Amino acid sequence: MSRISPARLTAYDVLRDVDDRDAYANLALPARIREARLDARDAALATELASGALRWRGRYDRIIELAADREAARIDARTLNVLRLGAHQLLGMRTAAHAAVNESVELQRRVGNRSAAGFVNGVLREIGRSTNEEWDRRIAETAKSADDALAARSSHPAWVLRALRDALRSEGRAAELPELLQADNEAPRVSLAVLPGAPANAEEIARSEAGVAAVGPSPIGLQLEGGDPGRAIGALGLRAGLVRVQDQGSQLAALALARSRPVRAGERWLDLCAGPGGKTAVLAAEAALAGSELRANEISEHRAGLVRGSVEAHADRVDVVSHDGRDDEAYGGPGARFDRILVDAPCSGLGALRRRPEARWRKRPADLPGLTSLQGELLDAAAAHLAPGGLLAYVTCSPHLAETRLVVDRLLKRRPELGELDARAILSRVARAPLDLAGDRLSAQLWPHRHGTDAMFVSLIERRGG
């Protein structure tokens, strides 16, 4: 029996985990790498294979359909994953064509229907006969519309592409769509957060440590130049929990609430949808410096456990509870009031497609009504527990207008006691340098192609009057 590289087997297992168990690739991949005991070189290969096949799945499926003259839905799921990995090696990597085809055929024999090995061989040989540019021309020639062609070439579902264009158009920046689609398909550098109050700040660490740079919009952010994040964090020698992996858009969203205005003594803060705890950790550090107390609520008991782990450096300042954020218990009772509330609401996650490439294939337009309804209910509950003069930050990791401006506009219409602050000005003041935040609304929308962050939306809302 021919030997299949362990990296290819690991990548295939990750694709099956994503399909069969709804696994998150960023969690399944390291688990499979550990299970296979891959060395650094094979781990890097498995990562590129799995991530690339997931990220470019829409484009590769269209190319497979053209090469096989068969709809992807009519191809056995195991065989289709073998073909996706093979296509990525042929079109997205520098793998020699014979190696990509031969190993894919052997992989098919190992994991799928052995009789389909010839089919895999024929389809991949057909794919290898044309360049990327030639395949893109064939995609365009056979597409039903210009949007369908762009969606296939950029490996985004057409409805996601249209939602991204609408969000950019609302800022007067529709022409940036190609840049955004390209950014979504580039693996992001790992960002670290140096929590406020740590013995050294981000700039000081960058000056003294190799492999990290104080770049990006967050004033507490570092960018890792490569290697294992856990090892890099450990090499800094700081107390556990003071430096953590976190997208800089997420860092800025938490800092926008904490630093929007000076903190009064004795303020009470709430993170309503806290799991898995990245923003909670930043708020906890800020609360500790300001002498405030933080309550962190997370409906899932498992994720509440992750929140407790995330705030280990400031555990004495944080009360972690597990309730539905629409119920009074999440706040500590019907009369509880908070001076600052973060509502990082469940959303489609369309802003994190760089880091979670499988998310674009899981979400459907039909998911949005349920999500926006939940977002509105959480905001209403939070507003009812916001103290007079208090601040509420509504945050989503999505640029979809239905989850961003429409949700905020409906909240302000329902509750005349609430008024929106200028989040764009506040974020630019909080950031390491002024930000290019387009549009004429008070809310702020971050973008991968423009800011190097996830597409995080931030609205800051104040309760006015008594």
C-alpha positions in Angstrom: 0.0 0.0 0.0 1.3 3.4 -1.0 2.1 5.7 2.0 0.0 8.8 2.3 1.6 11.8 4.1 0.2 12.2 7.6 -0.3 15.9 6.9 -2.8 15.1 4.1 -4.7 12.6 6.3 -4.9 15.2 9.1 -6.2 17.9 6.7 -8.8 15.4 5.4 -9.9 14.6 8.9 -10.3 18.3 9.7 -12.6 18.7 6.6 -14.7 15.8 7.7 -14.9 17.2 11.3 -16.2 20.5 9.9 -18.8 18.7 7.7 -19.9 15.9 10.0 -19.6 17.4 13.5 -20.0 21.1 12.7 -16.5 21.6 14.2 -14.7 24.9 14.1 -11.6 24.5 12.0 -9.5 26.6 14.3 -10.3 24.2 17.1 -10.4 20.9 15.1 -7.0 21.6 13.4 -4.8 21.8 16.5 -6.6 18.8 18.0 -6.0 16.7 14.9 -2.4 17.8 14.7 -1.7 16.8 18.3 -3.5 13.5 17.7 -1.3 12.7 14.7 1.8 13.9 16.5 2.9 16.0 13.5 6.2 17.7 13.5 6.4 21.5 12.7 6.8 21.0 9.0 3.9 18.6 8.6 1.7 20.7 11.0 2.3 23.7 8.7 1.4 21.6 5.6 -1.8 20.3 7.3 -2.8 23.8 8.3 -2.3 25.1 4.7 -4.2 22.2 3.2 -7.2 22.3 5.5 -7.5 26.1 5.8 -6.9 26.6 2.0 -9.5 24.0 1.0 -12.1 25.5 3.4 -11.4 29.1 2.4 -11.5 28.4 -1.3 -14.2 25.8 -1.2 -16.7 27.7 -3.2 -14.2 28.4 -6.1 -12.8 24.8 -6.0 -16.3 23.3 -6.0 -17.2 25.3 -9.2 -13.9 24.2 -10.8 -14.5 20.6 -9.8 -18.0 20.8 -11.4 -16.6 22.1 -14.6 -13.8 19.5 -14.7 -16.1 16.6 -13.8 -19.1 17.8 -15.7 -21.1 17.0 -12.6 -22.7 19.1 -9.8 -20.7 19.0 -6.6 -23.9 18.0 -4.7 -23.9 14.7 -6.8 -20.4 13.8 -5.7 -19.9 11.7 -2.6 -19.0 13.9 0.4 -15.8 12.0 1.1 -14.7 12.1 -2.5 -15.5 15.8 -2.8 -13.2 16.6 0.2 -10.4 14.6 -1.4 -10.9 16.6 -4.6 -11.0 19.9 -2.7 -7.6 19.1 -1.1 -6.2 18.0 -4.5 -7.5 21.2 -6.2 -5.9 23.4 -3.5 -2.5 21.6 -4.1 -2.8 22.1 -7.8 -4.1 25.7 -7.8 -3.2 27.2 -4.4 0.1 25.7 -3.6 3.4 24.8 -5.2 2.9 21.0 -5.0 4.1 19.1 -8.0 1.1 18.0 -10.1 2.0 14.3 -10.1 2.4 14.4 -6.3 -0.9 16.2 -5.8 -2.8 13.7 -8.1 -1.1 10.5 -6.9 -1.5 11.3 -3.2 -5.1 12.3 -3.7 -5.8 9.0 -5.5 -4.3 7.1 -2.6 -6.2 9.2 -0.1 -9.4 8.4 -1.9 -8.6 4.7 -1.7 -8.0 5.0 2.0 -11.0 7.1 3.1 -13.6 6.8 0.4 -15.0 4.5 -2.2 -12.0 2.8 -3.8 -13.8 2.4 -7.1 -13.9 6.3 -7.3 -10.1 6.5 -7.4 -10.2 6.7 -11.2 -12.7 9.5 -11.0 -10.5 11.4 -8.7 -7.5 10.8 -10.9 -9.4 12.1 -14.0 -10.9 15.2 -12.4 -7.6 16.3 -10.9 -5.7 15.8 -14.1 -8.3 17.9 -15.9 -8.0 20.6 -13.3 -4.2 20.6 -13.6 -4.3 21.2 -17.4 -5.5 24.8 -16.9 -4.1 27.8 -15.0 -6.0 29.8 -12.3 -6.6 32.5 -14.9 -8.1 30.1 -17.4 -10.3 28.6 -14.7 -11.5 32.0 -13.7 -12.4 32.7 -17.4 -14.4 29.5 -17.5 -16.2 30.4 -14.3 -17.2 33.8 -15.7 -18.3 32.3 -19.0 -20.6 29.7 -17.4 -22.0 31.9 -14.5 -25.6 33.0 -14.5 -24.7 36.6 -13.6 -21.7 38.8 -12.8 -22.4 38.5 -9.1 -22.4 34.7 -9.4 -19.1 34.8 -11.2 -17.5 37.0 -8.6 -19.0 34.9 -5.8 -17.4 31.8 -7.3 -14.1 33.4 -8.1 -13.8 34.9 -4.6 -15.2 31.9 -2.9 -18.0 33.7 -1.1 -21.7 32.7 -1.2 -23.5 35.2 -3.5 -25.8 36.4 -0.7 -22.7 37.2 1.5 -21.1 39.1 -1.3 -24.2 41.2 -1.8 -24.4 41.9 2.0 -20.8 43.0 2.1 -21.3 45.3 -0.9 -24.4 46.8 0.7 -22.5 47.5 3.9 -19.6 49.2 2.0 -22.1 51.1 -0.2 -23.7 52.5 2.9 -20.3 54.1 3.7 -19.8 55.3 0.1 -17.1 52.7 -0.4 -18.6 50.1 -2.7 -15.6 50.1 -4.9 -13.6 48.5 -2.0 -15.4 45.2 -2.4 -12.6 43.4 -4.3 -10.1 44.4 -1.6 -12.5 43.1 1.1 -13.0 39.8 -0.7 -9.3 39.4 -1.1 -8.7 40.2 2.6 -11.2 37.6 3.6 -9.2 35.0 1.7 -5.9 35.8 3.3 -4.9 34.1 6.5 -4.5 36.8 9.2 -1.4 37.3 11.3 -2.0 36.3 15.0 -2.7 39.3 17.2 -2.0 39.4 20.9 -3.6 41.6 23.6 -1.4 42.9 26.4 -4.0 43.5 29.1 -4.0 47.0 30.7 -2.1 47.1 33.9 0.5 44.5 32.9 4.1 45.2 34.0 5.0 46.1 30.4 2.8 47.6 27.7 2.7 46.5 24.1 5.3 49.0 22.9 7.7 48.1 25.6 7.3 44.4 24.9 7.9 45.0 21.2 11.1 46.9 21.8 12.5 44.2 24.1 11.2 40.9 22.5 11.9 39.5 19.1 9.0 38.1 17.0 6.4 40.6 18.0 5.6 44.1 16.7 3.4 46.9 18.1 1.4 47.3 14.9 -2.3 47.5 14.3 -5.0 49.8 15.5 -5.3 48.6 19.1 -3.1 50.4 21.7 -2.8 47.1 23.7 -2.2 45.0 20.5 0.8 43.1 19.3 1.2 41.3 16.1 3.0 37.9 16.2 5.4 37.5 13.3 5.2 33.7 13.2 5.5 30.6 15.3 3.4 29.1 18.0 1.4 31.8 19.9 1.4 29.8 23.2 5.2 29.5 23.1 5.6 33.2 22.2 3.3 34.2 25.1 5.2 32.0 27.5 8.5 33.5 26.4 7.4 36.9 27.6 7.5 35.7 31.2 4.4 37.6 32.3 1.9 36.3 34.8 -0.6 33.9 33.2 -3.6 35.6 31.5 -1.9 39.0 31.0 -1.2 38.4 27.4 -3.6 36.5 25.2 -4.5 35.8 21.6 -7.2 38.3 20.5 -8.1 40.0 17.3 -7.4 43.8 17.5 -11.0 44.6 16.4 -12.2 42.8 19.5 -9.7 44.6 21.7 -10.9 48.0 20.3 -14.6 47.1 20.9 -14.0 46.5 24.6 -11.7 49.6 24.9 -14.3 51.8 23.3 -16.7 51.1 26.2 -14.1 51.3 28.9 -12.3 54.4 27.6 -15.2 56.3 26.1 -15.1 58.7 29.1 -13.6 58.9 32.5 -14.7 56.2 35.0 -16.4 57.4 38.2 -15.5 55.6 41.4 -17.6 52.6 42.2 -19.1 52.0 38.7 -20.7 48.7 38.0 -20.0 47.1 34.6 -21.7 44.1 32.8 -20.6 42.0 29.9 -23.9 40.4 29.0 -22.9 37.8 26.4 -19.4 37.2 27.6 -18.3 33.8 26.1 -15.6 32.9 25.3 -14.2 35.8 27.3 -11.8 37.8 25.2 -13.5 41.2 25.6 -14.3 40.2 29.2 -10.6 40.0 29.9 -10.0 43.5 28.6 -12.9 44.9 30.5 -11.8 43.1 33.7 -8.3 44.7 33.4 -9.8 48.1 32.8 -12.2 47.7 35.7 -9.4 46.7 38.0 -7.4 49.8 37.2 -10.5 52.0 37.6 -11.8 50.4 40.8 -14.9 49.1 39.2 -16.7 45.8 39.5 -17.5 43.6 36.5 -20.3 41.1 36.2 -19.9 38.6 33.2 -22.9 36.7 32.1 -22.8 33.8 29.6 -25.9 31.6 28.9 -23.8 28.5 28.2 -22.3 26.8 31.2 -19.4 25.5 29.2 -18.6 28.9 27.7 -19.0 30.5 31.2 -16.1 28.2 32.2 -14.0 29.6 29.4 -14.9 33.1 30.6 -13.6 32.2 34.1 -10.3 31.1 32.5 -10.0 34.2 30.5 -10.2 36.5 33.6 -7.9 34.5 35.8 -5.5 37.5 36.1 -8.3 39.6 37.6 -10.7 37.0 39.0 -11.2 39.0 42.2 -12.9 41.8 40.1 -15.2 39.6 38.1 -18.4 37.7 39.0 -19.2 35.2 36.3 -22.7 33.9 36.1 -24.7 31.8 33.6 -28.2 33.0 32.6 -30.2 34.0 29.6 -29.3 37.6 28.9 -33.0 38.4 28.4 -33.8 37.4 32.0 -33.5 39.6 35.1 -31.3 36.9 36.7 -28.5 37.8 34.3 -28.3 41.2 35.9 -28.8 40.1 39.5 -32.4 41.0 39.8 -35.1 43.3 38.3 -33.8 46.4 40.1 -30.1 45.9 39.2 -28.5 48.8 37.3 -25.1 49.1 35.5 -23.1 52.1 34.5 -21.5 50.3 31.4 -22.9 47.3 29.6 -21.4 45.4 26.7 -23.8 43.5 24.5 -21.5 41.5 22.2 -24.5 39.8 20.7 -24.7 36.4 18.9 -24.5 37.1 15.2 -23.8 35.6 11.8 -20.0 36.0 12.3 -19.6 37.3 8.7 -16.9 39.7 10.0 -14.5 36.8 10.9 -14.3 34.9 7.6 -10.5 35.3 7.6 -10.2 33.3 10.8 -13.2 31.0 10.4 -13.3 30.2 6.7 -16.0 27.5 7.2 -18.5 30.0 8.6 -19.3 31.4 5.1 -20.6 27.9 4.1 -22.7 27.4 7.2 -24.8 30.6 7.4 -27.9 31.2 5.4 -30.0 34.3 4.8 -32.8 32.5 6.7 -30.7 32.6 9.8 -30.8 36.4 10.0 -34.4 37.0 11.2 -33.8 34.8 14.3 -30.5 36.5 15.0 -31.8 40.1 14.6 -34.8 39.3 16.8 -32.5 38.0 19.5 -30.2 41.0 19.2 -33.1 43.3 19.7 -34.4 41.4 22.7 -30.9 41.4 24.4 -30.6 45.1 23.8 -34.0 45.8 25.3 -33.2 43.8 28.4 -29.8 45.5 28.7 -31.4 49.0 28.3 -33.8 48.3 31.1 -30.9 47.7 33.4 -28.8 50.6 32.3 -28.4 53.3 34.9 -29.3 56.9 34.1 -26.3 58.4 32.3 -25.0 54.9 31.7 -23.3 53.6 28.5 -24.2 50.6 26.4 -21.9 49.2 23.7 -23.6 47.1 21.0 -21.0 45.0 19.2 -21.3 42.4 16.5 -18.7 40.6 14.5 -20.7 41.2 11.4 -21.0 44.1 8.9 -24.4 42.9 7.7 -26.7 46.0 7.9 -29.5 43.9 9.2 -27.4 43.0 12.2 -25.8 46.5 12.7 -27.5 49.8 11.8 -31.0 48.3 11.4 -30.8 46.8 14.9 -29.5 50.1 16.4 -32.1 52.3 14.6 -35.0 50.1 15.8 -33.7 50.2 19.4 -33.4 54.0 19.4 -36.9 54.2 17.9 -38.4 52.0 20.6 -36.6 53.7 23.4 -36.5 57.5 23.2 -34.5 57.7 26.4 -31.5 56.4 24.6 -29.2 58.4 22.4 -26.2 57.4 20.3 -22.7 58.7 20.9 -20.1 59.3 18.2 -18.4 55.9 18.3 -16.2 56.8 15.3 -14.7 59.7 17.1 -14.3 57.7 20.3 -12.6 54.7 18.5 -10.2 57.0 16.6 -9.3 58.6 20.0 -8.8 55.2 21.7 -6.9 53.6 18.8 -3.2 53.7 18.3 -3.7 56.2 15.5 -6.8 57.8 13.9 -8.8 55.4 12.0 -10.3 55.6 8.5 -14.0 55.1 9.5 -16.2 56.0 6.5 -19.9 56.9 6.3 -22.0 59.5 8.0 -23.4 57.5 10.9 -22.3 57.7 14.5 -21.5 54.0 14.7 -18.1 52.5 13.7 -17.5 49.7 11.3 -14.0 48.1 11.2 -12.9 46.1 8.1 -10.2 43.5 7.4 -8.9 45.2 4.2 -8.9 48.7 5.8 -7.9 48.2 9.4 -6.4 44.7 9.5 -9.1 43.5 12.0 -12.2 41.4 11.9 -15.2 43.4 10.5 -16.4 44.5 13.9 -19.3 46.9 14.4 -19.5 49.2 17.4 -22.3 51.4 18.5 -22.2 53.4 21.8 -25.5 54.3 23.3 -26.2 56.5 26.4 -29.3 56.5 28.6 -30.3 60.1 29.0 -32.5 61.6 31.7 -33.7 59.8 34.8 
